[in-house]
Amino acid sequence: MTTQGLRFTAMAHNVKQRVQVPQVPGAAPRQFAFFNNRNVAGQPRRGARQVVAQARNVNQERGTKQSLKSPKQSRNPKDDRNGPVDEAAGSANSYLFLAALNAAAALPLAVAPHTVADFLFGSAALPHDFLHEPLLRILATGFAGASTAAASLNLAAKRGQLGDSSFQRLNLALLAASAFNTVFFISNAATPGEGSVVSFSAFWVTILALGATVLTAWGGYGKNSQVGLSLKRVGPLPAVKKYQDDLADLPDNNGDLQVTLYSILTVGLVVSGATYLLQPQETLQAFFNNSKGEECVFTWRAIGGGLITLLPAMTYTLREGAKRGKLGESPYKALNIGVFGAGAGHLAILTPILVSGGGGGPLLPALLGLWGVGAAVSGSNLLRSESA
């Protein structure tokens, strides 16, 4: 045999020993047999395509077993849509728009309540009732509070904090308040125009504003929670579960005075709002010695809706901020401004009624006391620095 033939034979022998078949997980290592149709184990040699196919099948089986073991399901990719509406919903700019919208609604209610009464109720507002002025100005404090809540969420969005449980609660509360008022307006003005308390124009302006609020709050909550943007998966259950957890945590105040005051304020607002809704005429009589006018009852119940949804969430979030030492941060400062404004507004509106000749109703001093606590505790935290 020539020298060249010997070299070729040696090279083939080395390759036969060293080159291995691509390994299949769990299978014994094998080598190529170049000069026959069997591998070193004595089994029929398989082509590269068969080896790759078997490896793919093994990996698929392992992946299936792993997914069955994992109890947690990943988010549905459809929940993370990136259309223009989804991008706008829950963005920092959308919360800024809501803050401006609610502030714009609060201003005429506070400055020109009789003019707003004419717009809201039309002929039903005439002649103007004694209660129009105080009730619509109280409603203005609610819109101002909603404006500061939206401003707080705007600041939280800029700081990347919308996923925090406190701001998820605030988003849910904003969503709940808007949904409640939407249903409330529709149920009380199902046929806008003749025979309705609310005028046709006021009905549609309010519905559009509430719709924008629902879209923003739903987007802000969905994008920063495990439910995504699916309406079917959001449902009422996450909100109910969060409120249950909050209720269980409410008595735990760590002996802190401010945390305790925020807790008292939260409970007082919910109780007040529930009585406004369920017994509007009785509570109007108890606070103002006056319960006349269908439009006054409507306004009083609308105020009650805000007191059982948004404002308690604001005070509870401040309670959490006090426990964590975060009241100096800008989102919490915005909430304190809202609570302080609502408290100071109630004091300014209701105190003249109490000291006037009529003196208001027997429960008016208790209502003033509740809002006095709100103004005091929130006002005392307005000058906190972020490092405090």
VEXSE-754578 format. One line per field, with one value per residue: x, y, z of N, C-alpha, C in turn; residue number from 1; residue in one letter. Coordinates in steps of 0.2 Angstrom, whole numbers. Each point is the difference from the previous one (the first is absolute). Last residue first. Example, Ala and Ser with C-alpha at 12.3 -4.5 7.8 and 13.67 -1.06 7.14 Angstrom:
VEXSE-754578
nxx	(64_2)
nyy	(-11_-28)
nzz	(35_0)
caxx	(4_-4)
cayy	(6_6)
cazz	(1_0)
cxx	(-4_4)
cyy	(5_6)
czz	(3_0)
n	(2_1)
res	(s_a)
//
This chain:
VEXSE-754578
nxx	(-194_10_-12_-12_-22_-20_-24_-13_-17_-22_-14_-12_-17_-21_-15_-14_-20_-20_-15_-14_-20_-19_-13_-15_-23_-22_-22_-9_1_0_-14_8_25_21_4_4_22_17_4_15_24_9_4_20_20_5_6_22_17_4_13_23_13_7_20_20_8_13_23_16_2_-10_8_4_-14_-22_-13_-10_-20_-19_-8_-14_-22_-13_-8_-18_-22_-12_-12_-21_-20_-6_-9_-23_-14_-6_-19_-22_-9_-10_-23_-17_-7_-15_-24_-13_-2_6_10_11_24_11_-16_-15_9_1_-19_-5_13_7_14_20_13_10_21_19_10_14_22_16_10_18_22_10_11_22_17_9_16_22_13_9_12_3_-4_-19_-20_-23_-7_3_-17_-12_11_-1_-20_-2_10_-12_-17_6_5_-19_-16_7_18_3_-12_8_26_24_18_5_16_9_4_-13_-23_-8_-1_-17_-22_-5_-4_-22_-18_-3_-10_-23_-12_-5_-18_-21_-8_-10_-22_-19_-6_-15_-24_-11_-9_-17_-21_-20_3_24_16_-1_9_8_5_14_21_16_12_17_21_13_13_21_18_11_15_22_16_9_17_22_11_11_21_17_10_14_19_7_4_20_18_2_-16_-22_-9_-9_-22_-18_-7_-15_-22_-12_-8_-20_-20_-7_-13_-23_-14_-6_-19_-21_-9_-11_-22_-16_-6_-15_-23_-18_-19_-15_-11_-20_1_16_-8_1_24_21_24_6_-6_14_21_0_0_21_24_23_7_-3_13_22_5_4_22_16_1_12_24_10_1_17_20_2_6_23_14_-9_-18_-13_7_7_-17_-11_11_10_9_-5_-1_-14_1_15_-3_12_9_-3_5_5_18_6_-4_15_20_-1_1_21_12_-4_9_22_4_-3_17_18_-2_3_22_10_-5_10_22_3_4_7_-2_10_19_16_13_-12_-9_1_26_21_2_-10_-3_-7_-12_-12_-23_-23_-13_-1_13_21_16_20_27_28_22_8_2_17_22_6_4_22_17_1_11_24_10_1_18_21_-2_-2)
nyy	(314_8_14_21_15_14_-5_-11_7_2_-19_-4_15_0_-17_1_13_-9_-12_13_10_-13_-2_18_0_-12_8_19_26_24_22_23_1_-13_-20_3_8_-17_-15_4_0_-21_-16_2_-8_-23_-7_5_-14_-21_0_2_-19_-15_5_-6_-22_-5_8_-6_-2_-16_-23_-17_-20_1_17_-3_-12_12_12_-11_-1_19_2_-14_7_15_-9_-13_6_23_8_-2_15_20_-1_2_22_11_-5_10_22_3_-2_14_7_-1_13_5_-7_-22_-18_-3_-11_-24_-13_-4_-17_-25_-17_11_13_-13_-10_13_4_-17_-1_16_-4_-15_8_14_-10_-8_16_6_-15_1_17_-3_-23_-23_-20_-9_-19_-6_-4_-20_-14_10_0_-20_-2_12_-9_-16_7_8_-16_-11_8_0_-6_-13_4_18_3_7_-9_-13_2_25_22_7_3_20_20_1_5_22_14_-1_10_24_9_0_17_20_0_1_21_14_-5_7_22_9_-3_4_-9_-10_-10_2_9_-1_-22_-25_-14_8_-9_-19_5_10_-14_-14_9_4_-18_-5_14_-5_-18_3_11_-13_-15_9_2_-19_-6_11_-9_-19_1_4_21_15_13_25_13_-6_9_21_2_-5_17_16_-6_4_22_7_-6_14_18_-4_0_20_11_-5_13_19_-2_-1_20_15_-7_0_14_2_10_-2_-11_-16_-15_5_-6_-13_4_22_16_1_12_22_6_-1_11_-1_-23_-15_3_-10_-24_-12_1_-14_-23_-4_-1_-20_-18_-1_-9_-24_-9_0_-17_-24_-16_-2_4_-18_-13_8_-3_-25_-22_-24_-20_-19_-20_-18_-13_-9_-20_-19_-18_-20_-20_-22_-6_7_-13_-18_4_3_-19_-11_9_-5_-21_-1_8_-14_-16_7_2_-20_-8_10_-6_-27_-26_-27_-25_-15_-7_15_16_6_-4_-4_3_11_20_4_15_3_4_1_-1_11_19_23_1_7_-2_-14_-3_-3_-10_-22_-1_13_-9_-15_8_8_-15_-9_13_0_-17_1_12_-11_-24_-27)
nzz	(273_-21_-16_12_11_4_1_18_16_-9_0_20_6_-12_5_20_0_-9_15_14_-9_0_20_5_-10_5_7_-17_-8_5_-4_-2_-6_0_-13_-23_-7_-2_-20_-20_4_7_-16_-14_8_-2_-22_-6_9_-10_-20_2_5_-17_-12_10_-3_-20_1_22_24_14_7_19_6_10_-9_-21_-1_3_-18_-15_7_-5_-22_-5_7_-15_-20_2_14_-1_-21_-4_10_-11_-14_10_4_-18_-6_13_-5_-17_4_20_26_25_25_21_2_6_2_-19_-19_2_-5_-23_-12_3_-10_-7_16_16_-5_1_21_9_-8_8_21_2_-5_16_18_-4_0_21_10_-7_11_22_8_8_-14_-14_-9_-5_-24_-16_-10_-18_-21_-14_-12_-20_-20_-12_-15_-21_-17_-11_-18_-27_-18_-20_-20_-13_-8_-1_19_21_19_5_-8_-20_5_11_-12_-17_8_5_-18_-10_11_-1_-19_-1_12_-11_-15_9_7_-17_-7_14_0_-17_2_25_24_13_-14_-14_-24_-8_-3_9_16_24_22_-3_-10_14_15_-8_-3_19_9_-9_5_21_0_-9_13_17_-6_-1_20_9_-8_9_20_-3_-18_-23_-11_0_-13_-5_-12_6_19_-1_-7_15_15_-9_0_20_5_-10_11_18_-6_-3_19_9_-9_8_17_-6_-6_18_11_-12_-3_16_3_-22_-24_-17_-17_-10_-17_-23_-8_7_-2_-4_16_19_0_5_23_13_-2_9_4_-18_-19_0_-2_-21_-10_10_-8_-20_1_7_-16_-16_6_-1_-21_-5_8_-7_-3_-22_-22_-14_-10_-19_-21_-3_8_17_16_7_-14_4_23_23_15_20_21_12_-9_-9_-23_-17_-4_-15_-23_-9_-6_-20_-20_-5_-11_-23_-14_-5_-17_-22_-8_-8_-22_-18_-6_-5_9_4_12_19_14_12_-11_-23_-26_-24_-11_-1_15_25_23_26_27_28_15_9_10_-14_-23_-18_-23_-10_-4_-5_3_-10_-23_-10_-1_-17_-22_-5_-6_-23_-16_-2_-11_-24_-10_-2_-13_-2)
caxx	(-2_4_0_4_5_7_2_5_7_4_3_5_5_4_3_6_6_4_3_6_5_3_4_6_5_7_3_-3_0_5_-3_-6_-5_-1_-1_-7_-5_0_-5_-7_-2_0_-6_-6_0_-2_-6_-5_0_-4_-7_-3_-2_-6_-6_-1_-4_-7_-5_0_3_-4_0_4_6_3_2_6_6_1_4_7_3_2_5_6_3_3_7_4_1_2_8_4_0_5_7_2_2_7_5_1_5_7_3_3_-4_1_-3_-7_-2_6_4_-3_-1_6_1_-4_1_-5_-6_-3_-3_-6_-5_-2_-4_-6_-4_-2_-6_-6_-3_-2_-6_-4_-2_-5_-6_-3_-2_-5_2_0_7_2_7_1_-2_6_4_-4_0_6_0_-3_4_5_-3_-1_6_3_0_-6_0_4_-2_-6_-6_-5_1_-6_0_-2_5_7_1_0_5_6_1_1_6_5_0_3_7_3_1_5_7_1_2_7_5_1_4_7_3_-1_6_3_6_-1_-6_-5_1_-3_0_-2_-4_-6_-4_-3_-5_-6_-3_-4_-6_-5_-3_-4_-7_-4_-2_-5_-6_-3_-2_-7_-5_-2_-3_-7_0_-1_-7_-2_0_5_6_1_2_7_4_2_4_7_3_2_7_5_2_3_7_4_1_5_6_1_3_6_4_1_5_7_4_5_5_-1_6_4_-3_3_-1_-6_-5_-7_-1_3_-4_-7_1_1_-7_-4_-7_-1_2_-4_-6_0_-1_-7_-5_1_-4_-7_-3_1_-6_-6_1_-2_-7_-4_1_6_4_-3_-2_6_3_-5_1_-4_4_-1_5_-1_-6_3_-2_-5_2_0_-1_-7_-1_2_-5_-6_1_0_-7_-3_3_-3_-7_0_2_-6_-6_2_-1_-7_-3_3_-4_-7_-1_2_-5_2_0_-6_-3_-4_4_4_-1_-7_-5_1_0_4_-1_5_1_4_7_2_-2_0_-7_-3_-3_-7_-6_-6_-1_0_-5_-7_-1_-1_-7_-5_1_-3_-8_-3_0_-5_-6_0_4_-4)
cayy	(0_-3_-7_-1_-5_3_4_-4_0_7_1_-6_1_6_-1_-5_4_4_-4_-3_5_1_-6_0_4_-3_-2_-5_-6_-5_-6_-1_4_6_-2_-3_5_4_-2_0_7_5_-2_2_7_2_-3_4_7_-1_-1_7_4_-2_2_7_0_-2_4_-1_6_5_2_6_-1_-6_2_4_-4_-4_4_0_-7_0_5_-3_-4_3_3_-3_-7_-1_2_-5_-6_1_0_-7_-3_2_-3_-7_0_2_-6_1_1_-6_1_2_7_5_0_3_7_4_0_5_7_4_-4_-4_4_3_-5_-1_6_0_-6_1_5_-3_-4_4_3_-6_-2_5_-1_-5_2_4_6_5_0_7_0_1_7_4_-4_0_6_1_-5_4_6_-3_-3_5_3_-4_3_-1_5_-2_-6_2_-4_5_3_-2_-6_-5_-1_-1_-6_-6_1_-1_-7_-4_2_-2_-8_-2_2_-6_-7_1_0_-7_-4_3_-3_-7_-2_2_-4_2_3_5_-2_-5_1_5_7_4_-5_4_5_-3_-3_5_4_-4_-1_6_1_-5_2_6_-2_-4_4_4_-3_-1_6_1_-4_4_6_-2_0_-7_-2_-3_-7_-3_3_-2_-7_1_3_-6_-5_3_-1_-7_-1_3_-5_-6_3_1_-7_-2_3_-4_-7_1_1_-6_-4_3_0_-5_2_-3_-3_5_6_4_-3_3_4_-3_-7_-4_1_-4_-7_0_0_-6_2_7_4_-2_4_8_2_-1_4_7_1_-1_6_5_0_3_7_3_-1_6_6_4_-1_-2_6_4_-4_1_7_5_6_3_5_5_5_5_-1_5_6_1_7_2_7_1_-3_5_6_-2_-1_6_3_-4_2_7_0_-3_5_5_-3_-1_6_2_-4_2_6_6_5_7_4_1_-5_-5_-4_4_-1_3_-5_-5_2_-5_-1_2_-5_3_-1_-6_-7_-1_1_-4_5_2_-3_3_7_0_-5_3_5_-4_-2_6_2_-5_0_6_-1_-4_4_5_6_6)
cazz	(7_4_-2_-6_1_0_-7_-3_4_0_-7_-1_4_-2_-7_1_3_-5_-5_4_0_-7_-1_4_-3_-1_6_3_-3_4_0_4_-2_5_7_1_0_7_5_-2_-3_5_4_-3_1_7_2_-4_3_6_-1_-3_6_3_-4_1_6_-1_-4_-7_-3_-1_-7_0_-3_3_7_-1_-1_6_4_-3_1_7_1_-2_4_6_-1_-5_1_7_1_-4_4_5_-4_-1_6_1_-5_2_6_-3_-3_-7_-5_-5_-7_2_-2_-1_6_5_-1_2_7_3_-2_3_2_-6_-5_3_0_-6_-2_3_-3_-6_0_3_-6_-6_2_0_-7_-3_3_-3_-7_0_-3_5_3_-1_2_7_3_2_5_6_4_4_5_5_3_4_7_4_3_6_7_4_5_6_3_4_-2_-3_-7_-4_-3_4_5_-2_-4_5_5_-3_-2_6_2_-4_1_7_-1_-4_4_5_-4_-2_6_2_-4_0_6_-1_-6_-7_-3_4_3_6_4_-3_1_-6_-6_-6_2_4_-5_-5_4_1_-7_-2_4_-2_-6_0_4_-4_-5_2_1_-7_-2_3_-3_-6_2_2_7_2_0_6_-1_5_-2_-7_2_3_-6_-5_3_0_-7_-1_3_-3_-6_2_2_-7_-2_4_-3_-6_3_2_-6_-3_4_1_-7_0_5_7_4_2_2_5_7_3_-4_1_2_-6_-6_1_-2_-7_-3_0_-2_-1_6_6_-1_1_7_3_-4_2_7_-2_-3_5_5_-3_0_7_1_-3_4_0_5_7_3_2_6_6_3_-4_0_-6_-1_5_-2_-4_-7_-3_-2_-7_-2_2_3_7_4_1_4_7_2_0_7_5_1_2_8_3_0_5_7_2_2_7_5_1_4_-3_-2_0_-7_-2_-4_5_4_5_7_1_0_-6_-7_-3_-7_-5_-6_-6_1_-4_3_8_2_6_5_-2_4_-2_3_7_2_0_5_6_1_1_7_5_-1_4_7_2_0_5_0_0)
cxx	(-4_-2_5_1_5_5_7_2_5_6_4_3_6_6_5_4_6_6_5_4_6_6_4_5_7_5_7_4_-3_1_5_-3_-6_-5_-1_-1_-7_-5_0_-5_-7_-3_-1_-6_-7_0_-2_-7_-5_-1_-4_-7_-3_-2_-6_-6_-1_-4_-7_-5_1_3_-4_1_5_7_3_3_6_6_1_4_7_3_2_6_7_3_3_7_5_1_2_7_4_2_6_7_2_3_7_5_1_5_7_3_3_-4_1_-4_-7_-2_6_4_-3_0_6_1_-4_1_-5_-6_-3_-3_-7_-5_-3_-5_-7_-4_-2_-6_-6_-3_-4_-7_-5_-2_-5_-7_-4_-3_-6_2_0_7_3_8_1_-2_6_3_-4_1_7_-1_-3_5_5_-3_-2_7_4_0_-6_0_3_-3_-6_-7_-6_1_-6_0_-2_5_7_2_0_6_7_0_2_7_5_0_3_7_3_1_5_7_2_3_7_6_1_5_8_4_-2_6_3_6_-1_-6_-5_2_-3_0_-2_-5_-6_-5_-3_-5_-7_-3_-4_-6_-5_-3_-4_-7_-5_-2_-6_-6_-3_-3_-6_-5_-3_-4_-7_0_-1_-8_-3_1_6_7_2_3_8_4_2_4_7_3_1_7_5_2_4_7_4_2_6_7_2_4_7_4_1_4_7_4_6_6_-2_6_-7_-3_4_-1_-6_-5_-7_-2_2_-5_-7_1_0_-7_-5_-7_-2_1_-5_-7_0_-1_-7_-5_1_-4_-7_-3_1_-6_-6_1_-2_-7_-4_0_7_5_-3_-2_7_3_-5_1_-3_3_0_5_-1_-5_3_-2_-5_2_0_-1_-7_-1_2_-6_-6_1_0_-7_-4_2_-3_-7_-1_2_-5_-6_2_-1_-7_-3_3_-3_-7_0_3_-6_2_0_-7_-3_-4_4_4_-2_-6_-5_0_0_3_-2_5_2_4_8_2_-3_0_-7_-4_-3_-6_-6_-6_-2_-1_-5_-7_-1_-1_-7_-5_0_-3_-7_-2_0_-6_-7_0_4)
cyy	(-7_-2_-4_-8_0_-6_2_4_-4_0_6_1_-5_0_6_-1_-5_4_3_-5_-3_5_0_-6_1_4_-4_-3_-5_-6_-6_-7_-1_5_6_-2_-2_6_4_-2_0_7_5_-1_3_7_2_-2_5_7_-1_-1_7_4_-3_3_8_0_-3_4_-1_6_6_3_6_-1_-6_2_4_-5_-3_5_0_-7_0_5_-4_-4_3_4_-3_-8_-2_1_-5_-6_1_-1_-7_-3_2_-4_-7_0_0_-7_0_0_-6_1_2_7_5_0_4_7_4_1_5_7_4_-4_-3_5_3_-5_-1_6_0_-5_2_5_-4_-4_4_3_-6_-1_6_-2_-6_2_4_7_6_1_7_0_1_6_4_-4_1_6_0_-5_3_5_-3_-2_6_3_-3_3_-1_5_-2_-6_2_-4_5_3_-2_-6_-5_-1_-1_-6_-6_0_-1_-7_-5_0_-3_-8_-3_1_-5_-6_1_0_-7_-4_3_-2_-7_-3_1_-4_2_4_5_-2_-5_0_5_7_3_-4_5_6_-3_-3_5_5_-4_0_6_1_-5_2_6_-2_-3_5_4_-3_0_7_1_-5_4_6_-1_-1_-7_-3_-4_-8_-3_2_-3_-8_0_2_-6_-5_3_-2_-8_-2_3_-5_-6_2_0_-8_-3_3_-4_-6_2_0_-7_-4_2_0_-4_3_-1_-3_-2_6_4_-3_3_4_-2_-7_-5_1_-4_-8_0_1_-6_2_7_4_-3_3_8_3_-1_5_7_1_0_7_5_-1_4_7_2_-1_5_6_3_-1_-1_6_4_-3_1_7_5_7_4_6_5_5_6_-2_5_7_0_7_2_7_1_-3_4_5_-2_-1_7_3_-4_2_6_0_-3_5_5_-3_0_7_2_-4_3_6_6_4_7_4_1_-5_-4_-5_4_-1_4_-6_-5_2_-6_-1_4_-6_3_-1_-6_-6_0_2_-3_5_3_-3_3_6_0_-4_3_5_-4_-3_6_3_-5_0_6_-1_-4_4_4_6)
czz	(1_7_4_-2_-6_1_0_-7_-4_4_0_-7_-1_4_-2_-7_1_3_-5_-4_4_0_-7_-1_4_-4_-2_6_3_-3_4_0_5_-2_5_7_1_0_7_6_-2_-2_6_4_-4_1_7_1_-3_4_6_-1_-2_7_3_-4_2_7_-1_-4_-7_-3_-1_-6_0_-3_3_7_-1_-1_7_4_-3_2_7_0_-2_5_6_0_-5_1_7_1_-4_4_4_-4_-1_7_2_-5_2_6_-2_-2_-7_-6_-4_-7_2_-1_0_7_5_-2_2_7_4_-2_3_2_-5_-5_2_-1_-7_-2_3_-3_-7_0_2_-5_-5_2_0_-7_-2_2_-4_-7_-1_-3_6_4_-1_2_8_4_3_5_6_3_4_7_6_3_4_7_4_2_5_7_5_5_6_4_5_-1_-2_-7_-5_-4_5_5_-2_-4_5_5_-3_-1_6_3_-5_1_7_-1_-4_4_5_-4_-2_6_1_-4_0_6_-1_-5_-7_-3_4_3_5_5_-3_1_-6_-7_-6_2_3_-5_-5_4_1_-7_-3_4_-3_-6_0_3_-5_-5_3_0_-7_-2_3_-4_-6_2_2_8_1_-1_6_-1_4_-2_-7_1_3_-5_-4_4_0_-7_0_3_-4_-5_2_1_-7_-2_4_-3_-6_3_1_-6_-3_4_2_-6_-1_4_7_4_4_2_5_7_4_-4_0_2_-5_-6_2_-2_-8_-3_0_-2_-1_6_6_-1_0_7_2_-3_3_7_-1_-2_6_5_-3_1_7_0_-3_4_-1_5_7_4_2_6_6_2_-5_0_-7_0_5_-2_-4_-7_-3_-2_-7_-3_1_3_8_4_1_5_7_3_1_7_6_1_3_8_4_1_5_6_2_2_7_5_1_4_-4_-2_1_-7_-2_-4_5_4_4_8_2_1_-5_-7_-2_-7_-5_-5_-6_1_-4_2_8_1_5_5_-3_3_-1_3_7_2_0_6_7_1_2_7_5_-1_4_8_2_1_6_0)
n	(388_387_386_385_384_383_382_381_380_379_378_377_376_375_374_373_372_371_370_369_368_367_366_365_364_363_362_361_360_359_358_357_356_355_354_353_352_351_350_349_348_347_346_345_344_343_342_341_340_339_338_337_336_335_334_333_332_331_330_329_328_327_326_325_324_323_322_321_320_319_318_317_316_315_314_313_312_311_310_309_308_307_306_305_304_303_302_301_300_299_298_297_296_295_294_293_292_291_290_289_288_287_286_285_284_283_282_281_280_279_278_277_276_275_274_273_272_271_270_269_268_267_266_265_264_263_262_261_260_259_258_257_256_255_254_253_252_251_250_249_248_247_246_245_244_243_242_241_240_239_238_237_236_235_234_233_232_231_230_229_228_227_226_225_224_223_222_221_220_219_218_217_216_215_214_213_212_211_210_209_208_207_206_205_204_203_202_201_200_199_198_197_196_195_194_193_192_191_190_189_188_187_186_185_184_183_182_181_180_179_178_177_176_175_174_173_172_171_170_169_168_167_166_165_164_163_162_161_160_159_158_157_156_155_154_153_152_151_150_149_148_147_146_145_144_143_142_141_140_139_138_137_136_135_134_133_132_131_130_129_128_127_126_125_124_123_122_121_120_119_118_117_116_115_114_113_112_111_110_109_108_107_106_105_104_103_102_101_100_99_98_97_96_95_94_93_92_91_90_89_88_87_86_85_84_83_82_81_80_79_78_77_76_75_74_73_72_71_70_69_68_67_66_65_64_63_62_61_60_59_58_57_56_55_54_53_52_51_50_49_48_47_46_45_44_43_42_41_40_39_38_37_36_35_34_33_32_31_30_29_28_27_26_25_24_23_22_21_20_19_18_17_16_15_14_13_12_11_10_9_8_7_6_5_4_3_2_1)
res	(a_s_e_s_r_l_l_n_s_g_s_v_a_a_g_v_g_w_l_g_l_l_a_p_l_l_p_g_g_g_g_g_s_v_l_i_p_t_l_i_a_l_h_g_a_g_a_g_f_v_g_i_n_l_a_k_y_p_s_e_g_l_k_g_r_k_a_g_e_r_l_t_y_t_m_a_p_l_l_t_i_l_g_g_g_i_a_r_w_t_f_v_c_e_e_g_k_s_n_n_f_f_a_q_l_t_e_q_p_q_l_l_y_t_a_g_s_v_v_l_g_v_t_l_i_s_y_l_t_v_q_l_d_g_n_n_d_p_l_d_a_l_d_d_q_y_k_k_v_a_p_l_p_g_v_r_k_l_s_l_g_v_q_s_n_k_g_y_g_g_w_a_t_l_v_t_a_g_l_a_l_i_t_v_w_f_a_s_f_s_v_v_s_g_e_g_p_t_a_a_n_s_i_f_f_v_t_n_f_a_s_a_a_l_l_a_l_n_l_r_q_f_s_s_d_g_l_q_g_r_k_a_a_l_n_l_s_a_a_a_t_s_a_g_a_f_g_t_a_l_i_r_l_l_p_e_h_l_f_d_h_p_l_a_a_s_g_f_l_f_d_a_v_t_h_p_a_v_a_l_p_l_a_a_a_a_n_l_a_a_l_f_l_y_s_n_a_s_g_a_a_e_d_v_p_g_n_r_d_d_k_p_n_r_s_q_k_p_s_k_l_s_q_k_t_g_r_e_q_n_v_n_r_a_q_a_v_v_q_r_a_g_r_r_p_q_g_a_v_n_r_n_n_f_f_a_f_q_r_p_a_a_g_p_v_q_p_v_q_v_r_q_k_v_n_h_a_m_a_t_f_r_l_g_q_t_t_m)
//
